[in-house]
């Protein structure tokens, strides 16, 4: 067994350990709250808001990808019709448009969260 096989095995063990630690800690916290007599409905509150978290993530990702695509297209137009350096135009326009996309996604997600 060479050192090449140790890397995937250690990665798997690390991921398993993190997941096990999260679930065991969450279970201990819930048992401690139940022993103190706290209402169990606090565990269901996260489930209701959890559905909107995925919507917000998808909306932000969509606007990020739209902004990046628009940035690539805009950088292509700029470099085609001007004599600007490709190395400076592409990253700057892509980052600017991706940032605008994230800003629009944030404002849209804020409106979705109000509903």
Kinemage of the C-alpha trace (Angstrom):
@kinemage 1
@onewidth
@group {chain A} dominant
@subgroup {mainchain}
@vectorlist {calphas} color= white
{ca unk a 1} P 0.000 0.000 0.000
{ca unk a 2} L 1.748 3.093 -1.282
{ca unk a 3} L 1.396 6.678 -0.132
{ca unk a 4} L -0.928 7.399 -3.085
{ca unk a 5} L -3.768 5.436 -1.478
{ca unk a 6} L -3.404 7.232 1.869
{ca unk a 7} L -4.644 10.552 0.495
{ca unk a 8} L -8.135 9.343 -0.620
{ca unk a 9} L -8.515 7.261 2.529
{ca unk a 10} L -7.599 10.189 4.795
{ca unk a 11} L -9.909 12.512 2.847
{ca unk a 12} L -12.794 10.062 3.261
{ca unk a 13} L -12.071 9.652 6.972
{ca unk a 14} L -11.906 13.422 7.460
{ca unk a 15} L -15.265 13.987 5.740
{ca unk a 16} L -16.827 11.113 7.702
{ca unk a 17} L -15.461 12.551 10.965
{ca unk a 18} L -16.847 16.015 10.280
{ca unk a 19} L -20.303 14.684 9.387
{ca unk a 20} L -20.323 12.383 12.431
{ca unk a 21} L -19.300 15.257 14.717
{ca unk a 22} L -22.046 17.524 13.359
{ca unk a 23} L -24.800 14.942 13.766
{ca unk a 24} L -23.694 13.723 17.191
{ca unk a 25} L -23.409 17.287 18.520
{ca unk a 26} L -26.825 18.195 17.137
{ca unk a 27} L -28.316 15.076 18.734
{ca unk a 28} L -26.764 15.911 22.126
{ca unk a 29} L -28.074 19.485 21.952
{ca unk a 30} L -31.582 18.305 21.154
{ca unk a 31} L -31.554 15.738 23.955
{ca unk a 32} L -30.369 18.394 26.431
{ca unk a 33} L -33.170 20.744 25.365
{ca unk a 34} L -35.779 17.996 25.618
{ca unk a 35} L -34.550 17.085 29.121
{ca unk a 36} L -35.000 20.706 30.201
{ca unk a 37} L -38.581 20.631 28.923
{ca unk a 38} L -38.199 23.024 25.988
{ca unk a 39} L -40.930 22.748 23.347
{ca unk a 40} L -39.892 20.570 20.401
{ca unk a 41} L -41.400 22.988 17.871
{ca unk a 42} L -38.095 24.907 17.733
{ca unk a 43} L -36.686 22.056 15.635
{ca unk a 44} L -39.366 22.585 12.972
{ca unk a 45} L -38.708 26.316 12.544
{ca unk a 46} L -35.481 25.645 10.644
{ca unk a 47} L -37.314 23.326 8.235
{ca unk a 48} L -39.783 26.030 7.220
{ca unk a 49} L -37.072 28.620 6.534
{ca unk a 50} L -34.799 26.004 4.971
{ca unk a 51} L -36.961 25.886 1.839
{ca unk a 52} L -36.465 29.578 1.163
{ca unk a 53} L -32.698 29.283 1.699
{ca unk a 54} L -32.404 27.072 -1.377
{ca unk a 55} L -34.469 29.551 -3.409
{ca unk a 56} L -32.176 32.377 -2.368
{ca unk a 57} L -29.081 30.316 -3.235
{ca unk a 58} L -30.448 29.417 -6.664
{ca unk a 59} L -31.456 33.031 -7.407
{ca unk a 60} L -28.002 34.327 -6.420
{ca unk a 61} L -26.244 31.618 -8.433
{ca unk a 62} L -28.418 32.347 -11.465
{ca unk a 63} L -27.682 36.071 -11.358
{ca unk a 64} L -23.974 35.376 -10.814
{ca unk a 65} L -23.844 33.145 -13.901
{ca unk a 66} L -25.898 35.607 -15.962
{ca unk a 67} L -23.564 38.431 -14.927
{ca unk a 68} L -20.454 36.365 -15.740
{ca unk a 69} L -21.831 35.434 -19.162
{ca unk a 70} L -22.752 39.022 -19.900
{ca unk a 71} L -19.271 40.084 -18.754
{ca unk a 72} L -17.579 37.638 -21.128
{ca unk a 73} L -19.742 38.830 -24.005
{ca unk a 74} L -19.162 42.503 -23.175
{ca unk a 75} L -15.391 41.934 -22.870
{ca unk a 76} L -15.399 40.203 -26.261
{ca unk a 77} L -17.167 43.193 -27.814
{ca unk a 78} L -14.787 45.650 -26.169
{ca unk a 79} L -11.640 43.804 -27.266
{ca unk a 80} L -12.987 43.325 -30.805
{ca unk a 81} L -13.863 46.954 -31.451
{ca unk a 82} L -11.091 48.669 -29.450
{ca unk a 83} L -7.349 48.256 -29.145
{ca unk a 84} L -7.410 47.567 -25.411
{ca unk a 85} L -5.321 44.763 -23.905
{ca unk a 86} L -7.208 41.438 -23.639
{ca unk a 87} L -5.430 40.499 -20.411
{ca unk a 88} L -6.823 43.497 -18.559
{ca unk a 89} L -10.276 43.770 -20.112
{ca unk a 90} L -11.557 40.223 -19.633
{ca unk a 91} L -11.031 39.813 -15.866
{ca unk a 92} L -12.138 43.340 -15.022
{ca unk a 93} L -15.365 43.254 -17.027
{ca unk a 94} L -16.199 39.719 -15.857
{ca unk a 95} L -15.721 40.669 -12.194
{ca unk a 96} L -17.686 43.903 -12.591
{ca unk a 97} L -20.610 42.159 -14.271
{ca unk a 98} L -20.524 39.250 -11.781
{ca unk a 99} L -20.626 41.769 -8.927
{ca unk a 100} L -23.579 43.554 -10.504
{ca unk a 101} L -25.266 40.171 -10.932
{ca unk a 102} L -24.736 39.336 -7.260
{ca unk a 103} L -26.074 42.736 -6.229
{ca unk a 104} L -29.225 42.220 -8.315
{ca unk a 105} L -29.523 38.687 -6.918
{ca unk a 106} L -29.242 40.019 -3.368
{ca unk a 107} L -31.978 42.561 -3.950
{ca unk a 108} L -34.207 39.904 -5.564
{ca unk a 109} L -33.520 37.460 -2.714
{ca unk a 110} L -34.424 40.155 -0.201
{ca unk a 111} L -37.778 40.551 -1.963
{ca unk a 112} L -38.264 36.756 -1.960
{ca unk a 113} L -37.501 36.608 1.757
{ca unk a 114} L -40.260 39.143 2.509
{ca unk a 115} L -42.897 36.859 0.968
